[in-house]
Structures are given as C-alpha cells and as structure tokens.
C-alpha cells in the first residue's frame, strides 16, 4: 500500500504594509549611514595626503635655506673658499 502524504497548505501570513515600510526605511537609513562613513574616510585620507605633500614642500625649502646659510657662513668665515675672499679683501685694501 502506498501512502500519500497530504500536507496542509500553509499560506504565508500577510505582512502589513507598515512593517514593510519600516523595514525599507531602516535599510535606507543603514545604507545612507554606510555611504556617509565611507565618504568621510575618503575625505580624511585625501586631507592627510595633501598635508603630507605640503609638509614635504616646506621641508625641501627649509633644507635649501639652511644649506645656503651654512655655505655663506663657511665662505665668509674662511672655512671654504677663504683664499678667494682674502684675495678680494687684499685688492680692496681691507
């Protein structure tokens, strides 16, 4: 004998439109929150990159300025090129 099972047909309970609206609103809110968080992280990364470039430019010019000042000091004090300066001083009578 073959048994046939009769399953009761279960109907899915109807969901209220209010529930679906709440769910959609919640999903939209989460999505907006995620995009806002991502965009703020991207903005922060770009700001850090611009700051590091500006700092690099400042340091480059600071190194050039220090090198020029040290070179001028050494030349005037006679450390480097002292004979050149002494020759000019003797021709001028100093």
Buried (B, 14 or more C-beta within 10 A) or exposed (E): EEEEEEEEEEEEEEEEEEEEEEEEEEEEEEEEEEEEEEEEEEEEEEEEEEEEEEEEEEEEEEEEEEEEEEEEEEBEEEEBEEEEBEEEEEEEEE
